[in-house]
Amino acid sequence: MDDTISSAQTVDDLALLAGLTAAVTEAGAVLLDRFSTEDRVDDLDTLLAAIGDNDVASVAVLRPALERLRPEARWDDDEEGRGSLGAGEWWVTDAAEGNVNHIHGRVDWGVTATLVRDDVPVVTAVFLPALGQTFTAVRGAGASLNGSPLTVSAKSDLAAALVGTGQAAPGEAADVRRRMSASIDRMLGAALLVSATVPATLQLVQVAAGHTDAFWQYGQVRSGLVAGALLVQEAHGAVNDTTGAPWTLASDDFIATTPGLASGIAAVLR
């Protein structure tokens, strides 16, 4: 991501953070009221209906709150949206990220909202209600978990690293599936432990917190990457593509990791 940061702009973005955090917290509370560890689903129709109901309930709270904060910002809640958004400011959100986990009674789900300016994420908040965790970051001002600063791990030896990946969307294209499976096979021979799960943001916050060491993904879905990308970058991590170039919304693939692992992971994935 572009590293040119205006101090005045950073101050302006910091001023948004309290309102942004309140917005994702309020939406997350709606989902928490709908959640039970006893939840189960028995068929695809029930699953899809529950996903839709959660989305509608959370968006009804999240969108008005964000539009009050930044009325001029455009809205992007396409959960499978890819590529550049273009000039100006956009709210990129997932009002129920990890929705499928929520409705199966698992705790790994949340609400994310990120302000993207000229295709660069600049302010983000991620609320994980069932875990009581709020991750925030402002470009140029660091990342935090429940108010405490975050720093990625100091790992530089891939053989000692915990790494993960996941599918960006159901029904990934055949070429993406082939790249995913081949990359997992290669990474199993290079890293200590490899996981594959969804959603991406839940893995990326762990990279930012230093609990895991890297995440990569081939399918490029904006709403699953922008929040985590900013959190990892502001936690002093590296966010690149497999060529080693800084990641952008136009990149073909994505790596978030520690500075000491960035080149090695990119080499394995290439």
N, C-alpha and C positions, 0 to 999 in steps of 0.2 A: 504494500500500500504506500501511497505517496507520503513522504515524511515532512512536507512543507506545512508548518503549523503556525498560525497567527496567535500570539498571546491574547489579543483582544477577543479573538474567536473562541479560544479555549475558555476564557472567563464567561462568555455568553453561553457556551455549551454547559459549563458547570452549573449555571443558573437554572438549566432545565432539569437537572438530575433529580431534585427532590420531587418535582411534579411527575416526572417519568416513573420514578420508583413507586410513588403512590398509585399511579395508574395500573402498573402491572400487579401490585399488591392487591388492589381492589378486584381486578379481574381474577386473580388467583384465588381469592377468597370465595368467589362464585363457584369456581371449579372444585374447591375443597369441600364446599357444602354438598356437591354432587358426588363426592368420592367415598368409596368404601373398599377396604381390603378384601371384603367378601364378594365384590363384584366379579361376575363371570359373564361371558357371552357364548352362545351356542351355535351361531351360524353367521354367515356373511351379512345377511340383511339386517340382523340385530346390531352387528358391529358397525355397519355404515350409518345406521340411524342414530346410534349413540354418539358416534364421532360428530355427526352433523349437529346434534342437539348441544353438545359441549361447545362447539365452535360458535353457534348462535348466541348462547348464554354469555360466553366470555367476551365476544366482540361487542355485544350490546353495552358493555361497561367500558371496554378498553378504547374503542374508537372515539367516542365522544370526548373522553378525557384527553387523549392525545391531540385531537383536533382543537381543543381549547388551548392546549399548550403551544401549538404551532399551527395556527389556522391556515397559513399559506403553504404548508408542506402537503405534497400529494400523498396518496395512500396506496400501499402495496401489501396486500395480504394473500397474494397468490402463493399457496404453499408449495407449488411446483414451478414457480417463476424462475427463469434463468437469464443470465446475461446482464448487460448494462441497463441501468435505469435512465441514464442521461442527466443533463444538467439540472441543477436545483436541488431542493430538499424533498426527501421522501421518508415517510414512516414505513419501515419494513417490519412486519410483525408476524408472530405466530401465537394466536390467542389461546391455543391449547397444544403446545409442542409436546410430543410424546403422547398424544391423545389415545393412541391404541394401548399404551401402557396403563393410562388412567382407567380405561373401561375394563381392563383385565385385573384391576385391583393391585397394580404395582405402583411404587412411589416415584418412579423416575419419569416425571412429566413436569411441565411448568408453563409459564407465560413469558414471552420475550418481545421486546420492542426496541428498535434501533433507529436512530435518525441517521440517514445516509445523505451526505451532501456531495454533489458532483461525483457520484459513484464511490465515495469513500465513507465508511461508517465512522461516525464521530461521537456519538453518545449511545450507550446501551444500558438496559436493565433486564436482568433475567431473574425471575422469582420462581422458586421451587417450593410450593406451599407444603407438600407432604414432608419435606425435609427441613422446613424453616430456614431456607437459605436464600439470600438475595445477593446476586453478583452484579456489580456495576462497573462501568468504565467510561472515561472521557478521554478522547484523543489528546495526548500531550499531558495528561494529568494523572495517569495511573489507573489501576484496577483494584477492586476490593471485594471482599466477601463479608457481609454483615458489618461493613465499616472498617475491616482490618485489611491492610495492603496485601496484595497477592504477588507472588513471584514464581515463575516456572522453576522446575527442578534444575539442578546443576549437572545433570547427566550428559556425558559426552561419549560414552561407550554403548553402542547400539546393542551389544550382546547382553547388557545389563538393563535394557530398557523395557518398560511396559508400554505397548502401543495398541492403537485401535483403529478400526474403520467401520463403515456402515453403508447401507444403501440410502441413496438420497430420496427415492420415491418408490412406491410399489410399481412393479412392472417395468423395471429398468430395461433399457434397450439392450439387445443381445451383445453389442460390442462393449458396452459398459460392464455387463455381467462378466464377460470374458476377462476384461482388464482387472476387475475386482478379484475374481478367483485366482488369477495368475499372481496378482500382487500379494494376496494373503499367503500363497504358497511360498513366494520368495521371502516374505517377511518372517514366516515361521522358521526359515533357516538363518535369519539374521538377528532377530530380537529375542529377548528372554521370554516374553509372553505376548500373545496377540489375541485381541478380542474383536468381535464384530457384532454391533448392536445399534439400536436407534433409540432416541434421536441424536443427531450430531451434536447439538448444543450441550447435551448432558455429558458427552465425552469431552467436549472442548473446555467446559468449565473445570474439569478435573486436570486438564493440561495446564490451564492458567493457574490453578491452585498448587501445582507441583505434585499431585497425587499420581498422575500418569505422565508419560514423557512425550507422547506424540499421537496425533490423529491425522489420517489422510482419507481423502474421498475423491472419487472420480465423477460421480453425478453432481452437477453444480446446481444446487437449489439455494437461492439467495437467503430465504428466511431461515434456513438451517445453518448458515455459515457466517453471516455478517456479525451477529452478536458475539459468537465465540472467537471470530477472527480479531475483533477489537479487544476483547478480554485478554487473549493470549499476547497480542502485540503490546498492550499496556502493562502486562505482567512480565515484560522484558523477554518475551519469546520471539520466535521467528515464524512468519506466515508467508509461505512461498508456494510456487507451483513446482512440478517435478523437474523443470529445467533449472531451478534455483532462482528464478526471477521472482520479484515480489508479487504476491497474489493480488489480483483485481477481480472485479465482477465479470470480466471478459476471459478470465483464465479457463483452461480446459480441465484443470485438476487443482487439488488443494492439499497443502501440508501445513499443520501447525505443530510446532515442537520447540525444543530448547535450541539456543544458538549452537551448542556443541554437537547436536545431532542432525542439524538441518542438511548439511551436505551429504552425510552418509545415508540418510533416509531417502533423499532425492535420488541418489545413485542406485539404491536398491529398487526404487519404484520405476526408474527409467528403464 
